[in-house]
Amino acid sequence: VEASDDKSSGQKRYGVSIAKVNGSSSSSEATFRSLRDCALDEDNMIDTVQVVTVRFQIKMEVGFGDVMRICGSHESMGEWDVANALLLNWSEGNVWTSEEIELPVDGIYIYKYCVAPASNPNAPSSWQSGNNQVLSLSPEDGPILYVKDSWSGNPNETAVFSAEGVKQSKDERLVERVRKQDETVKRQTGEIKVLRTELKTSKMQVKALREEARLSANVRIALKDQLNAEKKR
């Protein structure tokens, strides 16, 4: 498994590459067969997954011995298991910041902050107010995205920042995502209509060719009968 940087987007790509295993031992041969079986097609193409780096931050004063966690839908957020939720680090000013995590692009991630005793993460003492947080990602978000949330859950107090400092609200990102998907659906619908028209035309052409072939066959039969008749005379 290899990781490489995509210079055009600044994102990381992960993939399985197939290479010859040096040595002639049985273990080397088994390793080679295992790697070979990971190939997704007969041409040994490399399967890649685009990811974007994300860092979360929230400001909240908690009790002594408590910690802040992000519990959410992705495995890096514990898949809604508080015990495996993402742990945030405290800094001056009661600011909690997560480590940089990598999330696949084009995904929509649902999560929520919670406060829990450091000694018993399975028993959160409080949860972030409001609805679950929703973060949508796109290929244009690389190489890193900064998410600042509010304990109140007020969407007007949250923001997403790009590496260049461009600010967006989560709602704006969702609306933009829906708009792009609508455009894609419209474009694909138009392409389907064109393909249906081409298919209908092709069917008509095939029907015409079959009729032409039938007529040609009838003409050949008539000419053959005429020649036979001339020969008899």
Backbone as CSV, one residue per row, in Angstrom:
resi,resn,N_x,N_y,N_z,CA_x,CA_y,CA_z,C_x,C_y,C_z
1,VAL,0.856,-1.184,0.000,0.000,0.000,0.000,0.885,1.225,0.000
2,GLU,0.619,2.130,-0.911,1.468,3.303,-1.042,0.640,4.571,-0.938
3,ALA,1.257,5.631,-0.404,0.627,6.949,-0.354,1.464,7.897,-1.183
4,SER,0.805,8.716,-1.976,1.515,9.681,-2.806,0.761,10.988,-2.807
5,ASP,1.490,12.085,-3.015,0.872,13.399,-3.037,0.477,13.754,-4.456
6,ASP,-0.756,14.237,-4.608,-1.216,14.735,-5.891,-0.873,16.213,-5.965
7,LYS,0.140,16.576,-6.765,0.605,17.965,-6.780,-0.443,18.921,-7.324
8,SER,-1.319,18.442,-8.187,-2.305,19.328,-8.786,-3.361,19.776,-7.792
9,SER,-3.719,18.881,-6.824,-4.763,19.228,-5.866,-4.249,19.355,-4.447
10,GLY,-3.010,18.921,-4.197,-2.471,18.969,-2.850,-3.019,17.881,-1.955
11,GLN,-3.764,16.920,-2.526,-4.363,15.874,-1.733,-3.513,14.623,-1.788
12,LYS,-3.773,13.722,-0.869,-3.062,12.451,-0.839,-3.903,11.392,-1.526
13,ARG,-3.219,10.486,-2.172,-3.878,9.365,-2.811,-3.286,8.079,-2.257
14,TYR,-4.151,7.130,-1.986,-3.708,5.844,-1.484,-4.044,4.773,-2.504
15,GLY,-3.173,3.804,-2.611,-3.448,2.748,-3.575,-2.615,1.522,-3.298
16,VAL,-2.969,0.476,-3.984,-2.226,-0.776,-3.901,-1.449,-0.930,-5.186
17,SER,-0.145,-1.019,-5.102,0.662,-1.206,-6.290,1.211,-2.620,-6.294
18,ILE,1.330,-3.182,-7.476,1.787,-4.551,-7.619,3.240,-4.529,-8.060
19,ALA,4.103,-5.146,-7.282,5.528,-5.172,-7.605,6.048,-6.572,-7.357
20,LYS,7.124,-6.928,-8.028,7.713,-8.248,-7.869,8.393,-8.337,-6.514
21,VAL,8.195,-9.441,-5.837,8.812,-9.655,-4.532,10.143,-10.351,-4.741
22,ASN,11.215,-9.732,-4.238,12.533,-10.333,-4.403,12.661,-11.600,-3.583
23,GLY,13.519,-12.495,-4.030,13.738,-13.736,-3.294,12.916,-14.864,-3.867
24,SER,13.283,-16.057,-3.526,12.607,-17.227,-4.068,11.990,-18.091,-2.993
25,SER,11.951,-17.607,-1.764,11.394,-18.402,-0.674,9.889,-18.509,-0.829
26,SER,9.308,-19.492,-0.176,7.863,-19.693,-0.263,7.105,-18.529,0.325
27,SER,7.670,-17.917,1.400,6.985,-16.774,2.006,6.953,-15.605,1.047
28,SER,8.043,-15.382,0.292,8.068,-14.297,-0.688,7.066,-14.559,-1.790
29,GLU,6.985,-15.826,-2.230,6.037,-16.155,-3.272,4.604,-15.967,-2.791
30,ALA,4.344,-16.328,-1.543,2.999,-16.153,-0.984,2.653,-14.676,-0.884
31,THR,3.651,-13.864,-0.493,3.422,-12.423,-0.405,3.108,-11.851,-1.768
32,PHE,3.874,-12.304,-2.764,3.638,-11.815,-4.119,2.235,-12.179,-4.593
33,ARG,1.804,-13.433,-4.323,0.468,-13.847,-4.732,-0.592,-13.023,-4.021
34,SER,-0.345,-12.713,-2.741,-1.299,-11.905,-1.985,-1.413,-10.514,-2.571
35,LEU,-0.266,-9.903,-2.922,-0.299,-8.585,-3.547,-0.974,-8.639,-4.902
36,ARG,-0.673,-9.696,-5.662,-1.255,-9.825,-6.982,-2.775,-9.924,-6.903
37,ASP,-3.267,-10.639,-5.893,-4.710,-10.817,-5.747,-5.411,-9.529,-5.367
38,CYS,-4.638,-8.529,-4.883,-5.228,-7.235,-4.524,-5.533,-6.398,-5.751
39,ALA,-5.013,-6.781,-6.904,-5.243,-6.007,-8.122,-6.726,-5.997,-8.433
40,LEU,-7.240,-4.857,-8.841,-8.674,-4.724,-9.084,-9.079,-5.145,-10.481
41,ASP,-8.110,-5.262,-11.411,-8.428,-5.732,-12.738,-7.217,-6.411,-13.332
42,GLU,-7.414,-7.002,-14.517,-6.374,-7.807,-15.110,-5.175,-6.993,-15.551
43,ASP,-5.321,-5.689,-15.658,-4.209,-4.839,-16.068,-3.406,-4.336,-14.886
44,ASN,-3.729,-4.780,-13.643,-3.021,-4.368,-12.430,-3.035,-2.855,-12.246
45,MET,-4.182,-2.240,-12.505,-4.309,-0.801,-12.309,-4.278,-0.491,-10.820
46,ILE,-3.882,0.723,-10.461,-3.810,1.151,-9.065,-5.126,1.814,-8.675
47,ASP,-5.740,1.309,-7.621,-6.991,1.868,-7.132,-6.669,3.009,-6.168
48,THR,-7.214,4.190,-6.403,-6.885,5.344,-5.584,-8.120,5.906,-4.907
49,VAL,-7.906,6.470,-3.733,-8.969,7.132,-2.984,-8.466,8.515,-2.608
50,GLN,-9.156,9.550,-3.054,-8.774,10.908,-2.717,-9.245,11.240,-1.302
51,VAL,-8.398,11.901,-0.561,-8.751,12.309,0.792,-8.398,13.776,0.981
52,VAL,-9.042,14.392,1.947,-8.715,15.765,2.327,-8.470,15.780,3.834
53,THR,-7.483,16.536,4.253,-7.153,16.637,5.678,-8.077,17.656,6.343
54,VAL,-8.626,17.281,7.494,-9.578,18.142,8.207,-9.144,18.272,9.659
55,ARG,-9.275,19.475,10.194,-8.998,19.712,11.622,-10.197,20.449,12.229
56,PHE,-10.713,19.917,13.340,-11.885,20.479,13.994,-11.468,21.297,15.224
57,GLN,-12.294,22.316,15.523,-12.008,23.157,16.683,-13.318,23.670,17.279
58,ILE,-13.352,23.725,18.604,-14.517,24.245,19.304,-14.054,24.867,20.612
59,LYS,-14.776,25.889,21.060,-14.430,26.566,22.314,-15.474,26.227,23.359
60,MET,-15.004,25.661,24.501,-15.932,25.248,25.538,-15.171,24.998,26.830
61,GLU,-15.682,25.549,27.933,-15.077,25.306,29.247,-15.722,24.068,29.849
62,VAL,-14.898,23.119,30.252,-15.410,21.865,30.816,-14.907,21.714,32.248
63,GLY,-15.484,20.756,32.963,-15.091,20.513,34.337,-13.728,19.843,34.429
64,PHE,-13.152,19.912,35.613,-11.842,19.305,35.837,-11.916,17.794,35.596
65,GLY,-10.996,17.276,34.808,-10.964,15.847,34.526,-11.811,15.423,33.343
66,ASP,-12.521,16.397,32.746,-13.331,16.082,31.578,-12.561,16.384,30.296
67,VAL,-12.946,15.730,29.230,-12.322,15.946,27.920,-13.411,16.122,26.874
68,MET,-13.007,16.676,25.745,-13.930,16.897,24.631,-13.668,15.852,23.552
69,ARG,-14.770,15.318,23.006,-14.658,14.324,21.935,-15.622,14.664,20.797
70,ILE,-15.290,14.159,19.620,-16.200,14.235,18.472,-16.658,12.823,18.163
71,CYS,-17.954,12.621,18.235,-18.534,11.316,17.951,-19.346,11.438,16.665
72,GLY,-19.041,10.589,15.682,-19.722,10.749,14.406,-19.780,9.498,13.570
73,SER,-20.159,9.701,12.304,-20.456,8.591,11.404,-19.211,7.923,10.838
74,HIS,-18.105,8.660,10.724,-16.907,8.082,10.129,-16.114,7.304,11.172
75,GLU,-15.323,6.336,10.687,-14.555,5.507,11.610,-13.563,6.324,12.427
76,SER,-13.032,7.415,11.876,-12.103,8.249,12.628,-12.808,8.997,13.760
77,MET,-14.157,9.045,13.713,-14.950,9.669,14.768,-15.628,8.617,15.632
78,GLY,-15.228,7.372,15.478,-15.746,6.303,16.322,-16.966,5.591,15.813
79,GLU,-17.501,6.027,14.665,-18.725,5.421,14.127,-19.826,5.389,15.183
80,TRP,-20.001,6.514,15.864,-21.010,6.735,16.900,-20.775,5.908,18.166
81,ASP,-19.559,5.409,18.323,-19.179,4.746,19.569,-18.337,5.745,20.366
82,VAL,-18.889,6.236,21.475,-18.219,7.295,22.242,-16.838,6.846,22.708
83,ALA,-16.688,5.573,23.028,-15.397,5.085,23.517,-14.300,5.226,22.469
84,ASN,-14.682,5.198,21.202,-13.710,5.316,20.114,-13.770,6.666,19.415
85,ALA,-14.506,7.601,20.017,-14.674,8.919,19.394,-13.347,9.673,19.343
86,LEU,-13.297,10.660,18.472,-12.085,11.450,18.268,-11.840,12.365,19.469
87,LEU,-10.685,12.246,20.078,-10.324,13.043,21.249,-9.698,14.362,20.810
88,LEU,-10.145,15.466,21.425,-9.608,16.786,21.108,-8.595,17.205,22.174
89,ASN,-7.707,18.104,21.794,-6.668,18.596,22.698,-7.014,19.999,23.187
90,TRP,-6.839,20.212,24.478,-7.151,21.509,25.085,-5.989,22.473,24.888
91,SER,-6.317,23.772,24.713,-5.294,24.817,24.661,-5.825,26.047,25.390
92,GLU,-4.955,27.014,25.616,-5.307,28.223,26.362,-6.546,28.877,25.768
93,GLY,-7.458,29.308,26.667,-8.694,29.939,26.229,-9.828,28.947,26.085
94,ASN,-9.615,27.736,26.627,-10.620,26.667,26.541,-10.959,26.304,25.095
95,VAL,-9.937,26.329,24.265,-10.102,25.944,22.859,-9.681,24.486,22.699
96,TRP,-10.560,23.700,22.124,-10.302,22.285,21.894,-10.082,22.051,20.399
97,THR,-8.977,21.405,20.066,-8.623,21.185,18.657,-8.298,19.718,18.431
98,SER,-8.774,19.204,17.331,-8.512,17.800,17.011,-7.179,17.662,16.273
99,GLU,-6.685,16.456,16.228,-5.563,16.163,15.346,-6.070,16.230,13.904
100,GLU,-5.152,16.316,12.970,-5.545,16.304,11.568,-5.989,14.895,11.190
101,ILE,-7.182,14.783,10.647,-7.674,13.493,10.189,-7.931,13.572,8.686
102,GLU,-7.860,12.442,8.035,-8.063,12.385,6.591,-9.404,11.733,6.293
103,LEU,-10.222,12.447,5.519,-11.550,11.962,5.162,-11.666,11.890,3.639
104,PRO,-12.296,10.856,3.110,-12.486,10.756,1.670,-13.311,11.927,1.126
105,VAL,-12.900,12.439,-0.024,-13.630,13.550,-0.626,-14.980,13.056,-1.128
106,ASP,-15.853,14.005,-1.435,-17.205,13.719,-1.924,-18.067,13.032,-0.877
107,GLY,-17.633,13.075,0.385,-18.417,12.449,1.439,-19.195,13.474,2.247
108,ILE,-20.221,13.000,2.946,-20.984,13.830,3.884,-20.860,13.171,5.254
109,TYR,-20.361,13.931,6.230,-20.041,13.369,7.546,-20.905,14.031,8.615
110,ILE,-21.515,13.198,9.438,-22.411,13.657,10.502,-21.726,13.393,11.834
111,TYR,-21.733,14.391,12.706,-21.022,14.230,13.972,-21.597,15.180,15.021
112,LYS,-21.132,14.987,16.255,-21.537,15.864,17.355,-20.474,15.809,18.435
113,TYR,-20.301,16.930,19.127,-19.319,17.009,20.213,-19.957,16.538,21.514
114,CYS,-19.134,15.971,22.368,-19.614,15.594,23.691,-18.488,15.770,24.711
115,VAL,-18.876,15.969,25.956,-17.932,16.078,27.071,-18.072,14.819,27.912
116,ALA,-16.935,14.209,28.232,-16.962,12.966,28.999,-15.768,12.937,29.950
117,PRO,-15.885,12.230,31.058,-14.735,12.080,31.954,-13.603,11.359,31.227
118,ALA,-12.389,11.828,31.434,-11.240,11.191,30.788,-11.111,9.736,31.216
119,SER,-11.555,9.439,32.443,-11.431,8.082,32.970,-12.569,7.171,32.513
120,ASN,-13.639,7.757,31.979,-14.800,6.949,31.580,-15.442,7.554,30.328
121,PRO,-14.811,7.377,29.165,-15.318,7.994,27.948,-16.664,7.442,27.506
122,ASN,-17.084,6.297,28.037,-18.371,5.726,27.656,-19.554,6.439,28.292
123,ALA,-19.270,7.351,29.223,-20.361,8.023,29.938,-20.271,9.522,29.755
124,PRO,-20.641,10.056,28.577,-20.579,11.499,28.355,-21.515,12.239,29.308
125,SER,-21.017,13.330,29.850,-21.824,14.109,30.793,-22.714,15.118,30.086
126,SER,-22.345,15.517,28.879,-23.165,16.472,28.125,-22.834,16.379,26.647
127,TRP,-23.836,16.776,25.848,-23.684,16.771,24.394,-23.889,18.173,23.846
128,GLN,-23.289,18.429,22.724,-23.456,19.706,22.043,-24.939,19.955,21.768
129,SER,-25.375,21.188,21.924,-26.784,21.531,21.695,-27.108,21.517,20.201
130,GLY,-28.407,21.485,19.922,-28.854,21.577,18.530,-28.772,20.259,17.784
131,ASN,-28.939,20.359,16.468,-28.915,19.182,15.611,-27.495,18.661,15.431
132,ASN,-27.396,17.475,14.885,-26.086,16.933,14.535,-25.406,17.848,13.523
133,GLN,-24.092,17.919,13.610,-23.322,18.701,12.667,-23.157,17.924,11.364
134,VAL,-23.180,18.630,10.246,-23.054,17.993,8.933,-21.953,18.705,8.158
135,LEU,-20.963,17.931,7.731,-19.853,18.479,6.951,-19.778,17.741,5.619
136,SER,-19.867,18.498,4.536,-19.726,17.911,3.202,-18.366,18.302,2.640
137,LEU,-17.738,17.363,1.939,-16.426,17.599,1.355,-16.486,17.450,-0.153
138,SER,-15.562,18.113,-0.818,-15.467,18.021,-2.271,-13.997,17.994,-2.660
139,PRO,-13.671,17.592,-3.889,-12.265,17.531,-4.315,-11.556,18.876,-4.257
140,GLU,-12.307,19.974,-4.283,-11.692,21.303,-4.254,-11.253,21.726,-2.856
141,ASP,-11.521,20.920,-1.839,-11.227,21.306,-0.456,-9.773,21.102,-0.053
142,GLY,-8.999,20.374,-0.851,-7.616,20.083,-0.481,-6.751,21.318,-0.450
143,PRO,-5.587,21.281,0.212,-5.072,20.090,0.906,-5.583,19.951,2.344
144,ILE,-6.108,21.048,2.943,-6.558,20.978,4.333,-7.748,21.899,4.527
145,LEU,-8.614,21.507,5.458,-9.819,22.268,5.768,-9.912,22.422,7.282
146,TYR,-10.262,23.634,7.734,-10.394,23.912,9.163,-11.868,24.141,9.481
147,VAL,-12.368,23.389,10.459,-13.780,23.480,10.829,-13.871,24.038,12.245
148,LYS,-14.546,25.183,12.378,-14.754,25.795,13.693,-16.228,25.712,14.040
149,ASP,-16.520,25.026,15.145,-17.903,24.808,15.553,-18.213,25.545,16.843
150,SER,-19.499,25.565,17.166,-19.985,26.226,18.381,-20.719,25.219,19.250
151,TRP,-20.468,25.283,20.556,-21.124,24.359,21.472,-22.640,24.564,21.474
152,SER,-23.078,25.769,21.166,-24.517,26.043,21.129,-25.201,25.350,19.956
153,GLY,-24.415,24.945,18.954,-24.992,24.311,17.774,-25.613,25.278,16.807
154,ASN,-25.466,26.571,17.077,-26.028,27.596,16.188,-25.245,27.590,14.870
155,PRO,-25.918,27.323,13.743,-25.200,27.269,12.462,-24.552,28.589,12.074
156,ASN,-25.086,29.699,12.602,-24.503,31.005,12.300,-23.175,31.235,13.016
157,GLU,-22.869,30.369,13.990,-21.628,30.513,14.746,-20.581,29.477,14.337
158,THR,-20.845,28.769,13.266,-19.894,27.784,12.761,-19.357,28.240,11.410
159,ALA,-18.192,27.758,11.052,-17.590,28.143,9.776,-16.571,27.104,9.343
160,VAL,-16.333,27.064,8.044,-15.331,26.183,7.451,-14.343,27.062,6.695
161,PHE,-13.057,26.860,6.952,-12.016,27.681,6.337,-11.095,26.809,5.480
162,SER,-10.764,27.317,4.304,-9.797,26.628,3.453,-8.391,27.002,3.893
163,ALA,-7.394,26.375,3.285,-6.007,26.689,3.621,-5.684,28.134,3.303
164,GLU,-6.402,28.713,2.331,-6.163,30.114,1.954,-6.969,31.080,2.811
165,GLY,-7.771,30.557,3.751,-8.551,31.417,4.635,-9.929,31.761,4.114
166,VAL,-10.346,31.156,3.009,-11.689,31.408,2.481,-12.726,30.784,3.420
167,LYS,-13.702,31.584,3.797,-14.687,31.159,4.782,-16.009,30.779,4.120
168,GLN,-16.591,29.685,4.603,-17.902,29.244,4.155,-18.683,28.704,5.344
169,SER,-20.014,28.819,5.248,-20.834,28.156,6.257,-21.130,26.740,5.780
170,LYS,-21.470,25.871,6.712,-21.790,24.496,6.337,-23.028,24.447,5.452
171,ASP,-23.995,25.343,5.731,-25.199,25.382,4.910,-24.862,25.772,3.471
172,GLU,-23.985,26.748,3.313,-23.572,27.162,1.967,-22.931,25.997,1.219
173,ARG,-22.136,25.229,1.910,-21.471,24.091,1.278,-22.489,23.031,0.847
174,LEU,-23.489,22.791,1.690,-24.511,21.818,1.337,-25.335,22.288,0.140
175,VAL,-25.690,23.580,0.145,-26.459,24.134,-0.976,-25.657,24.024,-2.266
176,GLU,-24.364,24.335,-2.191,-23.501,24.243,-3.365,-23.406,22.803,-3.852
177,ARG,-23.338,21.870,-2.919,-23.270,20.457,-3.287,-24.540,20.020,-4.007
178,VAL,-25.692,20.432,-3.465,-26.969,20.079,-4.095,-27.068,20.695,-5.480
179,ARG,-26.611,21.956,-5.615,-26.653,22.625,-6.917,-25.820,21.866,-7.950
180,LYS,-24.626,21.457,-7.566,-23.764,20.723,-8.485,-24.378,19.374,-8.863
181,GLN,-24.998,18.724,-7.876,-25.623,17.439,-8.170,-26.805,17.604,-9.104
182,ASP,-27.571,18.705,-8.913,-28.686,18.978,-9.820,-28.178,19.198,-11.243
183,GLU,-27.080,19.938,-11.375,-26.499,20.171,-12.689,-26.040,18.856,-13.325
184,THR,-25.451,17.996,-12.498,-25.009,16.693,-13.007,-26.190,15.861,-13.481
185,VAL,-27.277,15.864,-12.699,-28.470,15.106,-13.075,-29.049,15.636,-14.384
186,LYS,-29.113,16.974,-14.519,-29.647,17.563,-15.755,-28.784,17.187,-16.954
187,ARG,-27.462,17.270,-16.762,-26.556,16.921,-17.865,-26.701,15.457,-18.244
188,GLN,-26.776,14.595,-17.246,-26.907,13.168,-17.532,-28.259,12.844,-18.158
189,THR,-29.312,13.576,-17.736,-30.633,13.387,-18.342,-30.597,13.759,-19.817
190,GLY,-29.917,14.873,-20.129,-29.776,15.272,-21.533,-28.998,14.244,-22.334
191,GLU,-27.940,13.703,-21.720,-27.149,12.680,-22.413,-27.976,11.423,-22.660
192,ILE,-28.832,11.068,-21.710,-29.690,9.890,-21.876,-30.665,10.107,-23.028
193,LYS,-31.223,11.326,-23.127,-32.150,11.626,-24.221,-31.452,11.485,-25.569
194,VAL,-30.222,12.006,-25.650,-29.466,11.895,-26.892,-29.206,10.434,-27.235
195,LEU,-28.818,9.646,-26.235,-28.548,8.232,-26.467,-29.803,7.482,-26.905
196,ARG,-30.941,7.852,-26.322,-32.200,7.209,-26.713,-32.539,7.541,-28.165
197,THR,-32.311,8.812,-28.554,-32.556,9.205,-29.941,-31.637,8.447,-30.889
198,GLU,-30.355,8.342,-30.496,-29.404,7.617,-31.332,-29.786,6.134,-31.431
199,LEU,-30.260,5.569,-30.320,-30.674,4.167,-30.328,-31.877,3.958,-31.245
200,LYS,-32.831,4.894,-31.180,-34.015,4.804,-32.042,-33.617,4.901,-33.507
201,THR,-32.702,5.837,-33.804,-32.216,5.984,-35.182,-31.504,4.721,-35.640
202,SER,-30.681,4.148,-34.764,-29.949,2.934,-35.108,-30.905,1.780,-35.388
203,LYS,-31.967,1.677,-34.576,-32.948,0.614,-34.797,-33.634,0.784,-36.145
204,MET,-33.958,2.041,-36.499,-34.594,2.301,-37.792,-33.638,1.956,-38.933
205,GLN,-32.351,2.267,-38.752,-31.365,1.944,-39.778,-31.213,0.436,-39.940
206,VAL,-31.205,-0.287,-38.816,-31.112,-1.736,-38.872,-32.332,-2.324,-39.589
207,LYS,-33.513,-1.790,-39.277,-34.732,-2.267,-39.924,-34.678,-2.018,-41.430
208,ALA,-34.178,-0.819,-41.822,-34.071,-0.491,-43.249,-33.072,-1.413,-43.944
209,LEU,-31.955,-1.702,-43.265,-30.950,-2.585,-43.854,-31.489,-4.000,-44.019
210,ARG,-32.262,-4.452,-43.047,-32.849,-5.787,-43.146,-33.835,-5.867,-44.308
211,GLU,-34.615,-4.806,-44.460,-35.569,-4.767,-45.572,-34.844,-4.736,-46.911
212,GLU,-33.775,-3.945,-46.942,-32.975,-3.882,-48.165,-32.357,-5.242,-48.473
213,ALA,-31.868,-5.916,-47.438,-31.295,-7.234,-47.644,-32.347,-8.223,-48.121
214,ARG,-33.565,-8.130,-47.559,-34.650,-9.028,-47.984,-34.997,-8.811,-49.444
215,LEU,-35.094,-7.529,-49.852,-35.406,-7.211,-51.237,-34.301,-7.695,-52.169
216,SER,-33.052,-7.498,-51.728,-31.919,-7.949,-52.542,-31.952,-9.457,-52.722
217,ALA,-32.304,-10.148,-51.646,-32.399,-11.605,-51.735,-33.502,-12.009,-52.705
218,ASN,-34.651,-11.316,-52.659,-35.748,-11.612,-53.571,-35.338,-11.347,-55.022
219,VAL,-34.582,-10.262,-55.239,-34.114,-9.946,-56.595,-33.178,-11.029,-57.095
220,ARG,-32.267,-11.486,-56.201,-31.332,-12.540,-56.607,-32.083,-13.823,-56.968
221,ILE,-33.084,-14.157,-56.172,-33.865,-15.361,-56.451,-34.590,-15.233,-57.783
222,ALA,-35.175,-14.041,-58.038,-35.888,-13.829,-59.303,-34.943,-13.921,-60.496
223,LEU,-33.741,-13.317,-60.352,-32.762,-13.388,-61.441,-32.302,-14.821,-61.675
224,LYS,-32.120,-15.572,-60.601,-31.683,-16.958,-60.727,-32.754,-17.793,-61.452
225,ASP,-34.025,-17.560,-61.079,-35.116,-18.276,-61.740,-35.178,-17.910,-63.217
226,GLN,-34.944,-16.616,-63.516,-34.971,-16.170,-64.919,-33.845,-16.817,-65.720
227,LEU,-32.635,-16.915,-65.139,-31.507,-17.543,-65.816,-31.769,-19.028,-66.061
228,ASN,-32.348,-19.704,-65.061,-32.668,-21.110,-65.230,-33.672,-21.310,-66.357
229,ALA,-34.633,-20.383,-66.414,-35.648,-20.483,-67.472,-35.007,-20.272,-68.847
230,GLU,-34.058,-19.330,-68.953,-33.379,-19.065,-70.216,-32.546,-20.259,-70.627
231,LYS,-31.915,-20.913,-69.670,-31.099,-22.078,-69.968,-31.958,-23.227,-70.544
232,LYS,-33.163,-23.398,-69.981,-34.042,-24.460,-70.443,-34.507,-24.207,-71.877
233,ARG,-34.728,-22.910,-72.198,-35.112,-22.577,-73.567,-33.972,-22.764,-74.535
